[in-house]
Amino acid sequence: MVPTELGTVAGLGPQGTGSSRARGVAQARSLFDRQILGQALVGSVRKLSPAMQVKNPVMFVVLVGTVVTAAEAVAHPTGFSWSITVWLLLTVIFANFAEAIAEGRGKAQADTLRRMRSETEARRLLADGSEERVPASTLTRDDIVVCQAGDIVPSDGEVVEGIAAVDESAITGESAPVIRESGGDRSAVTGGTKVLSDRIVVRITAERGKTFLDRMIGLVEGANRQKTPNEVALTILLSVLTIVFIPVVVSLEAFGHFAATSVPIVVLVALLVCLIPTTIGALLSAIGIAGMDRLVQHNVLALSGRAVEAAGDVQTLLLDKTGTITLGNRMASSFLPVGDYSERQVAEAAQLASLADETPEGRSIVVLAKQRFGLRERELGDGHRFVPFSATTRMSGIDVDGRAIRKGAADAVKRWSTEQGGRTPADLDPLVERIARAGSTPLVVAEGPHVIGVIELKDVVKAGISEKFEAMRRMGIRTVMVTGDNALTATAIAQEAGVDDVLAEATPEAKMALIKSEQAEGKLVAMTGDGTNDAPALAQADVGVAMNTGTTAAKEAGNMVDLDSNPTKLIDIVEIGKQLLITRGALTTFSIANDVAKYFAIIPVIFEETYPQLKALNIMHLHSEMSAVMSAVIFNALIIVALIPLALRGVRFRATSAAAILRRNVWIYGLGGIVAPFVGIKLIDLILQATGVF
């Protein structure tokens, strides 16, 4: 009766609908939420502090350049100097805005979680069996607390006694309650969730201030995010490029002096800002924060940015069969008659025997009979008796209108039929063996002494899963199905699903050995798990995704937690990781390509009076030196704002090879990065010329 009771408690059917997802941590917000925009604008000004800017060397150079041009504008005030100063300051503010808006989305989610973390009281169990009420914040590891219907679980822990329905919608967003019970892989409870029924005794497993909810708040706070190794490496590269351009630009002053011309300090600073990779320097942090945010929107928490990047570089994917590749419940797929009976007769008898069977297998038999032969459920009246399944008989069935129909394990039904005075048909055993060898489950159907046929139950492969594996293959990712089934059954499912390899009769040791062998070949490995026996492999894998419904050991071993406990999510995680890397690569390509156009915009105009030959390089035919410099600086600032949506949403992910991705980046973002500045700078120059500013 548990499923029915849970459905009543939740106000839903047994399966739930997930309609309350908006209440979960992955609450979706529009890209430019008005409240977040307001906070980001304030934050972008606060981030002008040199102590914060120095963390981003590229933008720190722009800030220093702004100070230099401001000093020059004060000493020798001109409209040009002040205009350059204002636009350089806006460049820094726009970069801060990109980071602040990405952080704001995470902080908004964190605020939602903080509202959940209200101060609650816990009923701590004392050694003599009595209870005392204490603030939940005072609980420490290994304290024992009691939770009854209506209580909020005060902290993370494991159920050591009892069973209860728990509402985890505040964490996962799913309406349907879940069962938490002592022992097994469903014992973990999370602080902030609500007990809906019965009574459980919980042993606290979290240190004070280090609950799962506390970690969630910290993880979605973009401001507290540590840079990933790839981010650090790219930051170093951008810093080196910036350092290289500083002496190059400074040397232009000496070159100008040699050429009997003077290059104003304001122009030199503007040239430096335009030539260093300001675009990617401004957006780099926002790209990383947005990648974490996309994971949170999928109800996945990564314990580090390193795990997200590793997901993008994964080359081997370990996937459980049950619940990931297959639906997990064996479903009726065919009715196979024996002797002189027909398929319809088997379907009719099987349907009658399954009318009271509320298991997924039983319901699938009724559905298949209706689909194949139009047989509908019928009113049986009072003259019938359902025979429930029992572990002793390994059969179930019905007695109706003088007919005794049974379905169940082959040997059990054969024995029952023999006891009724019947004989086993000669073609029954070969049929049962063939079904079993194909990886399916045979259920024999008998009516009285006569065995009439077999129901084949298959572990159904999920729709569309083979296409997902094909997409993984195109990206160079090898998929491995991990199952405890025997090799024959596992191979049959693997072939139907389209995975690249299979690990049958898998043990924790076998999983570890497989992961280590893949890593020894230089590959990054990802896997999912929920049980304590999965913990070693989760810890060994480069990307270990633990199910939120799993044990504490599994969640502590992995570097990601899936709040929905959906093993298929691993494929989405890999795609999000790849999208993060692709976005960063695309915008880096665009930024560097930008510098080529800005070079042609400024350098020729500065020296064309001294060296008329340089006019040939002024292919944009910009109006004047001041107009060219101003147009380039304005474009350099505005392009950051234009690319913020792309940095936050990410470049559209397509399942394709690395070579194809590289070609796409070169053609779209490389070529686009060259063309866009030519068009943009020329357009701004025309506007400045038309308005008579310069």
C-alpha positions in Angstrom: 0.0 0.0 0.0 3.0 2.3 0.2 2.8 3.7 -3.4 -0.9 4.5 -3.0 -0.4 6.2 0.4 2.5 8.2 -1.1 0.3 9.3 -4.0 -2.3 10.4 -1.5 0.1 12.4 0.6 1.6 14.2 -2.5 -1.7 14.8 -4.1 -0.5 12.9 -7.1 -0.5 9.5 -8.7 2.2 7.1 -7.6 4.6 8.3 -10.3 4.3 12.0 -9.6 4.6 14.7 -12.2 7.6 16.8 -11.2 5.3 19.8 -11.6 6.9 21.6 -8.6 10.4 21.7 -10.1 10.3 25.4 -10.0 10.6 25.1 -6.2 13.9 23.2 -6.5 17.5 24.3 -6.6 17.4 24.3 -10.4 14.7 27.0 -10.5 15.1 28.5 -14.0 15.4 32.2 -14.4 15.3 34.3 -17.5 18.7 35.3 -18.9 18.2 38.9 -17.9 16.0 38.9 -14.8 15.2 42.5 -13.8 16.3 42.0 -10.2 19.5 40.3 -11.2 20.3 43.1 -13.7 19.9 45.7 -11.0 22.2 43.8 -8.6 24.7 43.2 -11.4 24.9 46.9 -12.3 25.7 47.8 -8.7 28.2 44.9 -8.5 30.0 46.0 -11.7 30.8 49.3 -10.0 31.9 47.7 -6.7 34.2 45.4 -8.7 36.2 48.5 -9.8 38.3 48.0 -6.7 42.0 47.3 -7.7 42.1 44.5 -5.2 39.4 42.7 -7.2 40.6 43.8 -10.7 44.1 42.4 -10.1 42.6 38.9 -10.2 42.0 39.5 -13.9 45.3 40.7 -15.3 43.9 41.8 -18.7 41.2 44.0 -17.2 43.6 45.3 -14.6 45.8 46.7 -17.4 42.7 48.3 -18.8 41.9 49.9 -15.4 45.5 51.2 -15.1 45.2 52.6 -18.6 42.0 54.3 -17.6 43.7 56.0 -14.7 46.6 57.1 -17.0 44.2 58.6 -19.6 42.2 60.3 -16.8 45.4 61.9 -15.5 46.3 63.0 -19.0 42.8 64.4 -19.5 43.1 66.4 -16.3 46.5 67.7 -17.2 45.6 68.5 -20.9 41.9 68.5 -21.1 40.4 67.7 -24.5 37.2 66.1 -25.6 39.1 63.3 -27.2 41.0 62.5 -23.9 37.9 62.5 -21.8 36.0 60.5 -24.3 38.7 57.8 -24.4 38.8 57.8 -20.6 35.0 57.3 -20.3 35.0 54.4 -22.9 37.9 52.7 -21.2 36.1 52.9 -17.9 33.0 51.5 -19.5 35.1 48.6 -20.9 36.1 47.7 -17.4 32.5 48.1 -16.1 31.1 46.0 -18.9 33.6 43.2 -18.1 32.5 43.5 -14.4 28.9 43.4 -15.5 29.4 40.2 -17.4 30.8 38.5 -14.4 28.3 40.1 -12.0 25.3 39.0 -13.9 26.7 35.4 -14.1 27.3 35.5 -10.3 23.9 37.0 -9.8 22.1 34.1 -11.3 24.0 31.8 -8.9 23.3 34.0 -5.9 19.6 34.1 -6.7 19.6 30.4 -6.5 21.6 30.5 -3.3 19.1 33.0 -1.7 16.3 30.5 -2.5 18.3 27.8 -0.6 19.0 30.1 2.3 15.2 30.7 2.7 14.9 26.9 3.0 17.6 26.8 5.7 15.4 28.3 8.4 16.4 27.6 12.0 14.6 24.3 13.1 14.5 22.4 16.2 15.8 18.8 16.4 14.7 16.1 18.8 18.0 14.6 19.9 17.9 11.1 21.3 19.7 10.7 24.6 21.4 7.5 25.9 18.5 6.7 28.3 16.1 6.8 25.4 14.6 10.2 26.2 14.5 13.1 23.8 15.6 16.7 24.2 14.8 19.6 21.9 17.9 21.5 20.6 18.5 23.9 17.7 19.5 22.1 14.6 22.6 24.3 14.2 24.0 22.7 17.4 23.9 19.1 16.0 27.3 17.4 15.4 28.4 14.3 13.7 27.0 11.0 15.1 24.2 12.7 17.1 21.0 10.6 16.9 17.7 12.5 16.2 14.1 11.4 15.9 11.9 12.6 13.0 8.1 12.0 12.8 5.5 13.0 10.2 5.6 16.8 9.8 9.1 17.2 11.1 11.9 18.9 9.1 15.0 16.7 8.9 17.5 18.9 10.9 20.7 17.9 9.1 22.2 15.4 6.7 22.2 11.8 8.0 21.4 8.2 7.6 18.3 6.4 8.7 19.3 3.8 11.3 15.8 2.8 12.3 12.3 2.9 10.7 10.9 3.8 7.3 9.2 6.9 6.2 8.0 8.9 3.2 10.1 12.1 2.7 9.3 15.2 0.7 12.5 16.2 -1.1 10.9 18.7 -3.4 12.7 21.7 -1.8 16.0 20.1 -2.9 15.2 18.2 -6.1 12.1 20.0 -7.3 10.2 16.6 -7.7 6.7 16.5 -6.2 6.6 12.7 -5.6 7.8 11.8 -2.1 10.5 9.1 -1.7 11.0 6.3 0.7 13.8 6.4 3.2 14.6 3.4 5.3 17.3 1.9 7.4 19.8 -0.3 5.6 20.4 -0.6 1.9 21.0 2.2 -0.5 18.0 4.3 0.4 19.0 5.4 3.9 20.4 8.9 3.3 18.3 11.9 4.2 19.1 15.5 3.5 18.8 18.4 5.9 15.8 20.7 5.0 13.6 17.9 3.7 10.3 17.0 5.3 9.1 13.7 6.8 5.6 13.0 5.6 4.7 9.8 7.3 5.8 7.3 10.0 8.8 7.7 12.2 12.6 7.4 11.5 15.7 7.6 13.7 18.5 9.4 12.0 22.3 9.4 12.7 23.8 12.8 11.8 26.7 12.4 9.3 27.5 16.0 8.6 29.8 18.3 10.6 28.3 21.5 11.9 28.0 24.0 9.1 28.9 21.5 6.5 25.6 20.0 5.5 24.6 19.2 2.0 22.5 22.4 1.9 25.5 24.4 3.1 27.6 22.9 0.3 24.9 23.6 -2.2 24.7 27.3 -1.3 28.5 27.6 -1.6 28.6 25.8 -4.9 26.0 27.9 -6.6 27.6 31.1 -5.3 29.6 32.1 -8.4 31.7 34.6 -6.4 33.2 31.8 -4.3 34.1 29.7 -7.4 37.7 28.6 -7.7 39.2 28.9 -11.2 39.6 25.6 -13.0 43.0 24.4 -14.3 42.1 25.3 -17.9 40.9 28.7 -16.8 44.1 29.3 -15.0 46.1 28.2 -18.0 44.1 30.5 -20.3 44.5 33.4 -17.9 48.2 32.9 -17.9 48.2 32.9 -21.7 46.2 36.1 -21.8 48.5 37.7 -19.3 51.5 36.8 -21.4 49.9 38.3 -24.5 49.1 41.4 -22.6 52.7 41.7 -21.3 54.1 41.2 -24.8 51.9 44.0 -26.2 53.0 46.5 -23.5 56.6 47.0 -24.7 55.4 46.8 -28.3 53.0 49.7 -27.8 55.6 51.6 -25.7 58.1 51.2 -28.4 55.8 53.0 -30.8 56.5 56.3 -28.9 60.2 55.9 -29.7 59.3 54.9 -33.3 57.2 58.0 -33.6 59.9 60.2 -32.3 62.3 58.7 -34.8 59.8 59.4 -37.6 59.5 63.0 -36.4 56.0 62.6 -35.2 54.4 62.5 -31.8 52.0 59.8 -30.6 49.8 61.0 -27.7 49.8 58.9 -24.5 46.0 58.6 -24.8 46.4 57.1 -28.2 49.0 54.6 -27.0 46.8 53.5 -24.1 43.8 53.1 -26.5 46.0 51.1 -28.9 47.2 48.8 -26.1 43.6 48.2 -24.8 42.4 47.4 -28.3 45.3 45.0 -29.1 45.3 43.0 -25.9 42.6 40.2 -25.6 40.1 42.3 -23.7 37.0 40.5 -25.1 37.9 37.0 -23.7 39.5 38.5 -20.7 36.2 40.3 -19.9 34.1 37.2 -20.5 36.3 34.3 -19.2 35.0 34.3 -15.7 31.4 34.6 -16.8 31.7 31.6 -19.1 32.9 29.4 -16.2 30.2 30.6 -13.8 27.5 30.1 -16.5 28.8 26.6 -17.1 28.3 25.7 -13.4 24.9 27.5 -13.5 23.8 25.3 -16.5 24.6 22.2 -14.4 22.5 23.5 -11.5 19.6 24.2 -13.9 19.8 20.4 -14.7 19.6 19.7 -10.9 23.3 18.6 -10.8 25.8 20.0 -8.3 29.5 19.8 -9.2 31.8 19.9 -6.2 34.4 21.7 -8.3 34.8 23.4 -11.7 37.5 20.9 -12.4 34.8 18.2 -12.6 32.7 20.2 -15.1 35.8 20.6 -17.4 36.7 16.9 -17.0 33.2 16.0 -18.1 33.8 18.0 -21.3 37.0 15.9 -22.0 35.6 12.5 -21.0 36.5 9.7 -23.5 35.0 6.7 -21.7 31.4 6.6 -20.3 30.4 3.8 -17.8 26.7 3.4 -17.6 24.5 1.1 -15.5 22.1 -1.0 -17.5 19.1 -0.8 -15.3 17.4 2.6 -15.2 20.0 4.1 -17.5 20.0 2.1 -20.7 16.8 0.1 -20.0 13.6 1.1 -18.3 14.4 -1.1 -15.4 11.1 -3.0 -15.3 10.7 -6.1 -17.5 7.8 -5.6 -19.8 5.7 -8.1 -21.7 6.8 -8.2 -25.4 5.2 -11.3 -26.9 2.8 -14.2 -26.2 4.2 -17.5 -27.4 1.8 -20.5 -27.6 2.8 -24.2 -27.2 1.1 -27.3 -28.5 -2.1 -26.6 -30.4 -3.0 -23.4 -28.6 -3.1 -20.0 -30.4 -1.4 -16.7 -29.5 -4.8 -15.2 -28.7 -5.6 -17.9 -26.2 -2.3 -17.3 -24.4 -3.0 -13.6 -24.3 -6.6 -14.1 -23.0 -5.4 -16.4 -20.2 -2.4 -14.2 -19.3 -4.7 -11.1 -19.2 -7.1 -12.8 -16.8 -4.3 -14.0 -14.6 -2.9 -10.4 -14.5 -6.0 -8.3 -13.8 -5.1 -8.1 -10.1 -1.3 -7.8 -10.7 -0.4 -4.2 -10.0 3.3 -4.7 -10.7 4.8 -3.0 -13.9 5.2 -6.5 -15.4 1.6 -7.4 -14.7 0.2 -4.2 -16.1 2.3 -4.6 -19.2 0.7 -8.0 -19.8 -2.7 -6.4 -19.7 -1.6 -3.6 -22.0 0.0 -6.0 -24.5 -3.1 -8.1 -24.7 -5.2 -5.0 -25.4 -2.7 -3.8 -28.1 -2.4 -7.1 -29.9 -5.9 -8.5 -29.7 -8.1 -5.7 -28.5 -8.8 -7.6 -25.2 -10.1 -5.2 -22.6 -10.4 -5.5 -18.9 -13.7 -7.1 -17.9 -16.1 -7.2 -14.9 -15.6 -10.5 -13.2 -18.6 -10.4 -10.8 -18.5 -12.2 -7.5 -17.6 -15.7 -8.8 -13.8 -15.3 -8.9 -10.8 -15.5 -6.7 -7.4 -13.9 -7.3 -4.4 -15.9 -6.3 -1.6 -13.5 -5.3 2.0 -14.1 -6.0 4.1 -15.6 -3.2 7.8 -16.5 -2.9 6.8 -20.0 -2.0 4.6 -20.8 -5.0 6.3 -18.4 -7.4 3.0 -18.1 -9.2 -0.1 -15.9 -9.4 -3.4 -16.3 -11.1 -7.1 -16.4 -10.9 -10.0 -18.9 -10.4 -13.0 -17.9 -12.3 -16.1 -19.6 -13.8 -14.5 -23.1 -13.1 -11.2 -22.1 -14.7 -7.9 -22.2 -12.8 -5.3 -20.1 -14.6 -1.8 -19.6 -13.3 1.3 -17.8 -14.6 4.8 -17.8 -13.1 8.2 -19.4 -13.2 8.5 -22.3 -15.6 9.3 -25.0 -13.1 6.7 -23.9 -10.7 3.9 -23.8 -13.3 5.0 -27.1 -14.8 4.8 -28.7 -11.3 1.4 -27.2 -10.6 0.1 -28.4 -14.0 1.4 -31.9 -13.4 -0.3 -31.9 -10.0 -3.6 -31.2 -11.9 -3.0 -34.3 -14.0 -1.4 -32.7 -17.0 1.8 -33.2 -18.9 4.5 -30.9 -20.1 4.4 -30.1 -23.8 7.5 -31.2 -25.7 8.1 -27.7 -27.2 7.9 -25.9 -23.8 11.4 -26.4 -22.5 13.2 -25.4 -25.8 11.0 -22.3 -25.9 11.8 -21.3 -22.3 15.5 -21.9 -22.9 15.5 -19.8 -26.1 13.8 -16.9 -24.3 16.3 -17.1 -21.4 19.3 -17.2 -23.7 18.1 -14.0 -25.5 18.2 -12.2 -22.2 14.5 -12.1 -21.5 12.4 -13.7 -18.7 9.9 -16.5 -19.6 6.6 -16.7 -17.6 4.7 -19.9 -18.3 0.9 -19.8 -18.5 -1.3 -22.8 -17.7 -5.0 -23.5 -17.4 -5.6 -26.4 -15.1 -3.6 -29.4 -16.4 -2.8 -27.7 -19.7 0.3 -25.6 -20.3 -0.8 -23.2 -23.1 2.1 -20.9 -23.7 4.8 -18.5 -22.5 4.9 -14.7 -21.9 8.2 -13.2 -22.8 9.3 -10.3 -20.5 12.0 -8.0 -21.8 14.0 -5.4 -20.1 13.1 -2.7 -22.6 15.8 -0.4 -23.9 14.8 3.2 -23.6 13.6 5.0 -26.7 16.2 7.2 -28.3 19.1 5.8 -26.2 20.8 4.3 -29.2 20.8 7.7 -31.0 22.5 9.2 -27.9 25.2 6.5 -28.0 25.7 7.2 -31.7 26.1 10.9 -30.8 28.7 10.0 -28.1 30.5 7.9 -30.7 30.7 10.8 -33.1 32.3 12.9 -30.3 34.9 10.2 -29.8 33.4 8.9 -26.5 33.4 5.1 -25.9 30.3 3.8 -24.0 30.5 0.8 -21.7 27.4 -0.8 -20.2 28.0 -2.1 -16.7 25.6 -4.8 -15.4 25.4 -7.7 -13.0 23.6 -9.8 -15.6 25.3 -12.8 -17.1 27.4 -12.3 -20.3 24.7 -13.7 -22.6 21.9 -11.4 -21.4 24.2 -8.4 -21.2 25.5 -8.9 -24.7 21.9 -9.1 -26.1 20.9 -5.8 -24.3 24.2 -4.1 -25.4 23.7 -5.0 -29.0 20.1 -3.6 -29.0 21.2 -0.4 -27.2 24.2 0.2 -29.4 26.8 0.6 -26.7 30.5 0.0 -27.7 31.4 -2.5 -24.9 29.9 -4.3 -22.0 31.1 -5.3 -18.5 28.9 -8.2 -17.4 28.7 -9.8 -13.9 30.2 -6.5 -12.7 31.7 -6.4 -9.2 33.2 -3.3 -7.4 36.6 -4.8 -8.1 35.8 -5.3 -11.8 34.6 -1.7 -12.1 37.7 -0.3 -10.5 39.9 -2.5 -12.8 38.1 -1.2 -15.9 38.4 2.5 -14.8 42.1 2.1 -14.0 42.8 0.4 -17.3 41.1 3.2 -19.3 43.0 5.8 -17.3 46.3 4.0 -17.9 45.7 4.7 -21.6 45.4 8.4 -20.9 41.6 8.5 -21.0 39.2 10.4 -18.7 36.4 8.2 -17.4 32.9 9.1 -16.1 30.4 6.9 -14.3 27.3 7.0 -12.1 26.5 5.2 -8.9 24.3 5.3 -5.8 25.4 2.4 -3.5 28.2 2.0 -1.0 29.7 -0.6 -3.3 30.0 2.1 -6.0 32.0 4.4 -3.8 35.5 3.1 -4.8 34.8 3.4 -8.5 33.1 6.9 -8.1 36.2 8.1 -6.3 38.5 6.6 -9.0 36.6 8.0 -11.9 37.5 11.5 -13.2 33.8 12.3 -13.2 31.8 10.5 -10.6 28.1 11.3 -10.5 26.4 10.1 -7.3 22.7 9.9 -7.0 21.1 12.0 -4.4 19.0 9.0 -3.3 22.1 7.0 -2.8 24.2 6.4 0.3 26.4 9.0 2.0 29.5 7.1 1.0 28.6 7.3 -2.7 27.8 11.1 -2.4 31.1 11.7 -0.6 33.1 9.7 -3.1 31.7 11.4 -6.3 32.5 14.9 -7.5 29.0 15.6 -8.7 25.6 14.9 -7.2 22.4 14.5 -9.3 19.5 15.7 -7.2 17.0 14.0 -9.5 18.8 10.6 -9.1 18.5 10.0 -12.9 21.4 7.9 -14.1 20.8 9.0 -17.7 21.8 12.5 -16.6 25.4 11.5 -17.1 25.1 12.0 -20.8 23.7 15.5 -20.3 26.6 16.3 -17.9 29.1 15.4 -20.6 27.3 17.6 -23.1 27.3 20.5 -20.6 31.0 20.1 -20.0 31.7 20.0 -23.7 29.5 23.1 -24.3 31.6 24.9 -21.6 34.9 24.1 -23.4 33.4 24.9 -26.8 32.1 28.3 -25.6 35.4 29.2 -24.1 37.3 28.1 -27.2 34.9 29.9 -29.6 35.0 33.2 -27.7 38.8 33.0 -27.4 39.1 32.5 -31.1 36.7 35.5 -31.7 38.7 37.7 -29.3 42.1 37.1 -30.8 40.7 37.5 -34.4 39.2 40.8 -33.3 42.7 42.2 -32.7 43.7 41.7 -36.3 40.9 44.1 -37.5 41.7 46.6 -34.7 45.3 46.6 -35.8 44.3 47.7 -39.3 42.0 50.3 -37.8 44.5 52.2 -35.7 48.1 51.6 -36.8 47.9 52.8 -40.4 46.0 56.0 -39.4 48.6 56.9 -36.7 51.5 56.9 -39.1 50.1 57.5 -42.5 51.1 61.2 -42.5 54.7 60.3 -41.9 54.6 57.2 -44.1 52.0 57.7 -46.9 52.5 54.1 -48.0 50.6 53.0 -45.0 47.4 54.5 -46.5 47.1 51.3 -48.4 46.5 49.5 -45.1 43.7 51.9 -44.1 41.3 49.6 -45.9 38.4 50.9 -43.9 39.1 54.5 -45.0 38.5 55.9 -41.5 37.9 59.6 -41.3 40.8 60.7 -39.1 43.3 59.5 -36.5 41.0 60.5 -33.6 37.9 59.0 -35.2 39.8 55.7 -35.9 41.0 55.4 -32.3 37.7 56.4 -30.8 35.8 54.0 -33.1 38.1 51.1 -32.1 37.8 51.8 -28.4 34.0 52.1 -28.6 33.7 48.9 -30.5 36.1 47.2 -28.1 33.7 48.1 -25.2 30.4 47.4 -26.9 31.4 43.9 -28.3 31.7 42.7 -24.7 28.1 43.6 -24.0 27.0 42.0 -27.3 28.7 38.7 -26.3 27.3 38.5 -22.8 24.2 36.5 -23.8 26.4 34.0 -25.7 28.8 33.6 -22.8 25.8 32.9 -20.4 23.8 30.7 -22.7 26.8 29.0 -24.2 27.6 28.1 -27.8 25.0 25.7 -29.2 26.2 22.1 -28.6 26.3 19.7 -31.5 27.4 16.1 -31.2 30.3 16.0 -33.6 34.0 15.3 -33.7 36.7 17.6 -32.4 38.0 18.3 -35.9 34.5 19.4 -37.0 34.2 21.6 -33.9 37.6 23.2 -34.7 36.5 23.9 -38.3 33.3 25.4 -37.0 35.1 27.7 -34.6 37.5 28.9 -37.2 34.9 29.6 -39.8 32.2 31.2 -37.5 34.2 32.7 -34.7 37.5 33.1 -36.4 36.3 34.6 -39.6 33.4 36.3 -37.8 35.9 37.8 -35.3 37.8 39.4 -38.2 34.8 40.6 -40.2 32.7 42.0 -37.2 35.3 44.7 -36.1 35.7 45.9 -39.7 32.0 46.4 -40.0 31.5 47.7 -36.5 34.4 50.1 -36.4 33.5 51.5 -39.8 29.9 52.0 -38.8 30.9 53.8 -35.6 33.3 56.0 -37.6 30.5 57.0 -39.9 28.3 57.8 -37.0 31.0 60.0 -35.4 31.6 61.7 -38.7 27.9 62.3 -39.3 27.4 63.8 -35.8 30.5 65.9 -36.2 32.1 64.6 -32.9 35.5 64.1 -34.6 
